[in-house]
């Protein structure tokens, strides 16, 4: 099944894709490239290179979190590998942005680790790495590369000996309901038995590639895209068109003020009185999720420190992940901003 076929099957569900994504306070980093049906190689590393798993129970908890993400956000995971201090995902998004998905996964897992092991602080290092790829050209090789990580690291002699990757799921040794294997297997043969045998042979052929393949980490264009020039140009053009249709910082502030029934002057006023503080935090949350807005601009408008706004946005993200009362407000504002974007098309 092609990327476009799956895209068409999910966009008919009535969900709205808002091109919302996690960005740094400044715009020094290039924004995420996101659209329905896009496929990525995502790498999430431990903070300061520290371990992210402390027991098999942690790994199973992450499995549950990934299953929740697949069910909640309509994404598909085509491959994965859990290493000691980092993890790899081959993930395809639907109508919900990659940033929102990864934010949910990292927050839920961090909460689990901190609660279970009586820790505080971050589990994962800063911004996750996400490489958009031309799936027709690179999906098979990327899935093989990800599943061979433990072999390259000298942890096992054969990928099926490693219990924490998607390889065993592809071979039918283990059942992982949240792992999608059909797309990759269909590229080998129509029948599942033949496809699994061909897949096994294909992965085995890659064992001799003992070195790291930089293109799966740095891409071929701007360290964001893995594909030829035509794919890169079409992708950037598509995303730039979407960005031009996106809501503005003024739209975010106006929508937040309407929902909280406050004036813009109250929104900007100094002080720590609710609901104004919560309104500013939610605005910061949406700005931080966006690829075309900047927390630096919001901080300048409010006369506040950008790091404080970033922490406020993190608190809102944590509250949303935990299902607190603020979640309904965030979902209502998502709808408002998506409607604004629709009027700009």
N, C-alpha and C positions, 0 to 999 in steps of 0.2 A: 504493500500500500504506500502510495507516495505521500509526501508532506501535504500537498494540496488536497488530496482526497480526504485525509484525516481532518484537515482544517475545515473543509466544507461540512464534514459530518458533525463537528462540534459547534461551529458558529451558528448553526441553525437552532441551537438550544434556547436562544433568547437572552443569553448572558451578554454583558457588555464588557469589552476589553478596553481598559482606560489608558494603556501605555504608562502605567504607574511603575516606577522603579526606584530602587535604593541608590542614592548618590552621596558623594561626599559633600561636606559643607561648601567647599569651593567647587568650581567647575574645571579645575585643572585636569582631573581625570576625564577621559572621554565617557559619554553616557552609555549605558547598556543599550544594546540593539535587541529589541523585542517586538514580536508580532505573533499572532496565533499560528500554531503549527511549527514554530521555530524549534530547532534541536541544538542542544548545547553540551559541551564537555565542561562540567562544573567541578572545581576543586575547592574543598573547604579544609583549611589547615588549622591545627591547634595553635592557640595563642603562644607566641614565643617558641614555637616548635615543640611545645609540651604535648604529652599524650592526650587523646580525646576519649579513650576508652580505658576503663579500669577493671572491668570484668565482662564476661560474656552477657551478663544481665544488661549491661549498658548497650551492647550491640543489639540485643533483642528489643530493647526499648526504642532504639533508633529505627528498627524495622517497623515497629508499630507507628512511629511518627511518620515514616515514609508512606505507610499504607493510608494513614489519615490524610496526608497531603494529596495523594492520588485521588482519593474519594472526594475530598473537600474542594480541591482546586481543578480537577479535571485534567491533570497532567499525566504523562506517561513516562515511566522509567524503563529504558531499554538496556541498561547495563549499570553495574556499580561495583565498587570494591572498597571495603573498609580496611584501612591500614592502621598502624599504631597511632600515628599523630596527624593523619589526614584521611580524607575520603574522596572518592571519585564518583560522580554521577553522570550518566548519559541520559539526559532528561529532555522531554518534548513538552512544551507548554500548550495550553489551549487558550481560553479567553481570559485567564488570569495571568498577570505578569510573573516572570521568573523572580523578580525581586520580592514580590509579596510571598511567593512560595518559599523561597530560601529564608526569608525573614522568619516565617512561621516555623520552619524546620529548626533553624538555629536557636530561636528563642525557647521552643519547647524542650529541645535537648539540653540546652544550658540550664534550664530550670530543673530538669531531672537530675543532672549531674550535681548541681549545687545543693539540692535537697538531699539526695541520696548519700553524698560523700561529705556533707557539712562544709561546703566550700562557698566562696563568694567570688564575684567577678566574672570575667569572660572565659569561655571555653575555646572559642574560635578566634582566630586572628582577623581583625579588621574586615576588609572587603573580600568576599569570596571571588575566585577567579572564574569567569564564564566566557567560554569561547564558542561563538556561534559557528556552526558548520554546515556545509553543503552536504546534506545527509545522503543524497544519491551517490555522491562521490566518495564520502569518507565514513559513513556510519559503520559499515562492516569492519573496517580496519580499526576504528576507534573502540568499538566494543571488544575486539580481540585485544587491543593494547591495554585497555582498562582491566580486563580479566586476567591478563598475564602479569600484572604488577607484582604479585607475591612471588612469581617465578623469577622475575628480573631481580627482585630483592634478595633472592637466595633463601626464601622462607620455605618453599616447597619445590619438589622436582616437577610436578605436574599441576596445572591449574585446578583440576578436580579435587586435589588434596587440600585445597584451601577452603574452609567452610564459610568465609565471609565475603563472597563475591557472587555475582549473578551467574557465573559459569555453570554451577551445578543445577541451577534452575533451567538453563538452556538445555542441559542434557537429560532433564527429567529425574535427576537424582533427588532433588529437593523441590517442594512446591512453595512458591512465593507468590501469593495472589496479587501483589502490587507490582510485580515485575512483568513487563510486556515483552514477550519473546516472538510473537507471531510475525512482526514486520521483518525482523532480521532473518528468521528461519525461512520465511517465504522467498527470500532472495537466493536460497540454495536449492530448494526442491518443493513441489506442491504437497507432498505427504510429510507428516511429522517425523516418522521414523527415518526416512531418507534425509530429510533436512537436518535432523540432529546429528546423523553420521557425517554429513558433509560439513556441518559446523564444527564438529569435534576435530576433523582433519584440518580444517582451515586454521583453527586456533593452534593446533599442534605445529603446523608449518611456521607459525610466528615465534615459537620458542627460541629459535636460533637468533632472533633479533634481541640481543641481550642489552642493547644500549637504549637510552632514552631517545624518543623521537620528538625533537623540539617543536615540530609543526603542531603536535597535539597539545602543546602548552602555550606557544606564542602565536600560532596561526600563520597566515600568509599576508594579512592586511591589518595594520594598526594594532596588532596583538588582540584583536577582537573577532576576527573572521578567519575561518579556514575554508578556503575555496578559491576558484580561479578569479580572474579579473571581472569576467561577466557577472558571476554570482555576487561578488563584492559590490559592484556598481549598482546592480538591481536592488540589492538589500539596502544599501545606504540611501538610494533614491526613495525606496518604499518607506523607510523610517523617517526620513526628512519630511515627506509629505504628511505623515501622521503627526509629526511634531508641530508642523505649522497649524494643524487642526486642534492642538491641545489647548487646554485652559491656561489662563495667565495667573500670576500671583494675585492680581486684583480680584480675579474670579474666586480664588481660594478664600481670600479674606472676606469677600462679600457673602459667599455661601456659608461660611462659619458664623458670621455675624447674624445672618438670617435665622439659622438654626438655633442659635443661643439667644435670639431676640435682644441683641445688644448693638450699640452704635459702633462705628469704626473708631471714634475717639475713645470709647470705653475699651475697645479691643487693644488700642495702642497705649493706653494709660499705664503709668508705672504702678507698682503695687502687686500684692500677692493675694488678692481677693478673688474667690470663686464667684461666678463661673468664668471670669475673665482669664484666669491663669490656665484653666482647662481649655478654653477656646484657643488661646495662643499655642498651647501644646499640641492640640489637634491640627492646627494650621501647620505647625512645624513638622508634624508627622506626614502630612500630605506633600509638603514641599520636599522633604527628604526622600519620599518615595518616587518623586518625579524626575524624569530625565532632562527636563528643560527648565526647571526652576532651581534656585539656589538658596540654601539656608543663610548664606552670607547676605544676600539681598533682603531676606526677611529680617535678619538681625539689624541691618542698617535702617530699615523702615521703622522698626520698633525701638531702636536705640538700646539693644540688648546684646549680650555676649553670645556669639554663635555656638560656643561649646555648651552653654546652658540650654539653648534651644535644642541642640542635638540630644542632650540628656532627657529633656522633656519629651521629645519625639520617641525616644527609646522607651520611656515609661508608658506612653500610649500604646506602642507596639506590644509591649509586654501585657498590658491590660487587655488588649484585643485578643492576643493569643490565649489568655486565661479565661476568656469569655465573660469579662466583667461588664458592668452596666454601660461603660463607655463604648462597647462594641456596636450597640445599636445606633449610636450617634455617628460613628465612623462609617457604618454601612449606609446610613441615610445620606451622608455627605459624598460617599462614593457615587451614589445614584445621581445626586445633584450635579457633580462635576462631570460625570459621564454624559448627562443630558446637555450640559454646556458644550462639551466637545462635539456632540452630534449636531448642534446648531451651527457649528463652524465648518462643517464639511461642505 
